[in-house]
Amino acid sequence: MKWATETEAYKVTRSAIATDLDEQLATRAREAALGAYRALQLRDYARIDLRLAPDGKLYVIDANPNPWLVVEAEFALAAREAGRSYTELVGEIVEVALARYS
């Protein structure tokens, strides 16, 4: 439904980077995302979507092994939040992929 622009779900859904997590929760989120990435044997890059329940549990809701790589998409926004420019992000993806063949 997220691409059906005429739906209410599309109109009210907004992606956002969680910037107000305490360090313990941020660490748990990183570990959950990396754990999912490794368990699924993904490579080069991927986007792991998490949701935080009101009781504090983290849930992996989606593993996208080929997320949309436009500058305004969630993957690039997260990279920017981590201090990477879009050019650096794409360059790192290429470098990691090429390293498998060296």
C-alpha positions as CSV (number, residue, x, y, z in Angstrom):
1,M,0.0,0.0,0.0
2,K,2.9,2.4,0.5
3,W,3.1,3.1,-3.2
4,A,-0.7,3.5,-3.7
5,T,-0.8,7.3,-3.6
6,E,-4.6,7.5,-3.4
7,T,-4.8,5.5,-0.1
8,E,-5.0,6.9,3.4
9,A,-2.0,4.7,4.4
10,Y,0.2,6.4,1.8
11,K,-1.0,9.9,2.8
12,V,-0.3,9.5,6.6
13,T,2.8,7.4,6.5
14,R,6.2,9.1,6.8
15,S,9.6,7.6,7.2
16,A,11.8,9.0,9.9
17,I,15.2,8.4,11.4
18,A,15.0,7.7,15.1
19,T,17.3,10.4,16.6
20,D,16.0,10.3,20.2
21,L,17.0,6.7,21.2
22,D,19.1,6.3,24.4
23,E,22.4,4.6,23.8
24,Q,21.3,1.2,25.1
25,L,18.3,1.1,22.8
26,A,20.5,2.3,19.9
27,T,23.0,-0.5,20.5
28,R,20.2,-3.1,20.6
29,A,18.8,-1.7,17.3
30,R,22.3,-1.9,15.7
31,E,22.7,-5.5,17.0
32,A,19.3,-6.5,15.7
33,A,19.9,-5.1,12.3
34,L,23.4,-6.6,12.0
35,G,22.0,-9.9,13.2
36,A,19.3,-10.0,10.6
37,Y,21.8,-8.9,7.9
38,R,24.1,-11.8,8.8
39,A,21.4,-14.4,9.4
40,L,20.0,-13.7,5.9
41,Q,23.6,-13.8,4.4
42,L,23.1,-10.4,2.7
43,R,26.1,-8.7,1.2
44,D,27.4,-5.3,0.1
45,Y,24.4,-3.3,1.4
46,A,20.8,-3.7,2.6
47,R,18.2,-1.9,4.6
48,I,16.8,-3.6,7.7
49,D,13.6,-2.0,9.0
50,L,12.9,-2.2,12.7
51,R,9.9,-1.3,14.8
52,L,10.0,-0.5,18.5
53,A,7.0,-1.8,20.4
54,P,5.6,0.1,23.4
55,D,6.9,-2.6,25.7
56,G,10.5,-1.9,24.5
57,K,10.8,-5.0,22.2
58,L,12.5,-4.5,18.9
59,Y,11.1,-6.3,15.8
60,V,12.7,-6.8,12.4
61,I,9.9,-6.2,10.0
62,D,11.7,-6.1,6.7
63,A,15.0,-6.9,5.2
64,N,15.5,-5.2,1.9
65,P,18.6,-6.5,0.1
66,N,18.4,-3.9,-2.6
67,P,16.9,-0.7,-1.2
68,W,16.0,2.3,-3.4
69,L,19.2,4.3,-3.8
70,V,17.9,7.7,-4.7
71,V,19.2,10.6,-2.5
72,E,15.8,11.2,-0.9
73,A,15.1,7.5,0.0
74,E,15.5,6.1,3.5
75,F,18.8,4.3,2.9
76,A,20.5,7.5,1.8
77,L,18.9,9.5,4.6
78,A,20.2,7.0,7.1
79,A,23.7,7.3,5.6
80,R,23.5,11.1,5.7
81,E,22.5,10.8,9.4
82,A,25.6,8.6,9.9
83,G,27.8,11.3,8.4
84,R,28.2,10.0,4.8
85,S,27.4,12.0,1.7
86,Y,25.4,10.4,-1.1
87,T,28.6,10.2,-3.2
88,E,30.5,8.5,-0.3
89,L,27.6,6.1,0.2
90,V,27.5,5.0,-3.4
91,G,31.3,4.8,-3.5
92,E,31.4,2.5,-0.4
93,I,28.8,0.2,-1.9
94,V,30.9,-0.1,-5.1
95,E,34.1,-0.7,-3.1
96,V,32.5,-3.4,-0.9
97,A,31.1,-5.2,-4.0
98,L,34.4,-4.9,-5.9
99,A,36.4,-6.3,-2.9
100,R,34.6,-9.6,-3.3
101,Y,36.3,-10.0,-6.7
102,S,39.8,-8.9,-5.8
